[in-house]
Amino acid sequence: MSNIVTKVAVVGSGISGAVCASTLARNGVSVTLFESARGPGGRMSQRREIAEDGKELLFDHGAPFFSISNTDVLKLLHEWELKGLVAEWKENFGSFDCLSNKFLDIDQEGLGKRYVGVPGMNSICKSLCNETGVESKFGIGVGRLDWLDSENSWLVMGMDGQNHGSFKGVVASDKNIFSTRFKDVTGCPPPLDLSLAPELAMKLQDIPVNPCFAVMLAFTEPLSSIPVKGFTFKNSEVLSWGHCDSSKPGRSTTSERWVLHSTAKYARDLIAQTGLQKPSTATLTKVAEELLEEFERTGLHGSQPFFKKLIDGQGSAFPAASVAEEEKCFWDGKKRLAICGDFCVSPNVEGAILSGLAAAAKFIEAPSCL
């Protein structure tokens, strides 16, 4: 691959896109990564907030941790550990039954290894997006991907109509690039017209999702009545998960910070009422209050948080199905188009990594087409 000059555009800087971009670059491919957000991470992003007193608060509002079993991914994990990008989160976890108001199934420390990025979940993606051979362009949303028959290449256009150049291949690591949801949210057609890849179009129609909303909370004092640092909620129609973000390795402990995730049903009902467009401030405030009220009903904390904010944009956070388990990604060799993400393999970080590796392998294993 070292003597092959080629350019590939990777759309999306979540862990799947970041792993794919890094792997391609390490194999001699020139990569330009496009990300509409200000920084990398996708659901592994870290949110920076400022409290009323000026205190900085950091939250991992998406994926709280990840576990690894695949040997290929374990190799990457060890590499990240050596670089100080990853650490094991050695705390107890469990579940809380909202009917009996009791904790159940508390895991002892070390029974199942849970890993987090250090100092934030986005640290892995940051590192991958900064590797040699990867040019990362943040704050640039892709508005259109056009296939140019005459040049046998892809043209990447920004949301603002700016031409970002032509590329010999494209990796779409964000399902919103081709999903009809893109139009529901933005009013514009999705950047990737799947009619350009008819063999893939049927497989990628209507990928089901489990919607989720998250609220970030900060407390002055530790919530000492909670015996675990992460737990699922049983018999709650509002909350599905909560974790103490400040208990993770490498985090500031000047305040105790918690993240609560809603149930899919709660989020789905809300979206049915408000639509997929950006919710109003009043709606965001109402949802944050309802999630906090459900948390209060458990009796797990006595004090009020000094900071509370709902995450906007979590409406279709987690895929509900795996649509390419065997291949681990989608590939159109004629147009050199790869589609990857956790929706391909499994709805977790490891699944996203595996899909990103598979997408990169499609290009690497077929160098003649590049």
Buried (B, 14 or more C-beta within 10 A) or exposed (E): EEEEEBBBBBBBBBBBBBBBBBBBBBBBBBBBBBBBBEBBBBBBBBBEBEBEEEBEBBBBBBBBBBEBEBEEBEEBBEEBBEEEBBBBBEBBBBBBBBEEEEBEEEBEEEEEBBBBBBBBBBBBBBBBBEBEBBEBBBEBBBBBBBBEEEEEBBBBBBBEEEEBEBBBBBBBBBBBBBBEBBEBBBEEEBBBBBEBBEEBEEBBEEBEBBBBBBBBBBBEEBBEEBEBBBBBBBEBEBBBBBBBBBBBBEBEEEBBBBBBBBBBEBBBBBBEEBEBEEBEEEBBBBBBEBBBEBBEEBEBBEEEBBBBBBBBEBBBBBBEEBBBEEBBBBBBEEBBBBBBBBBBBBBBBBBBBBBBBBBBBBBBEEBEBB
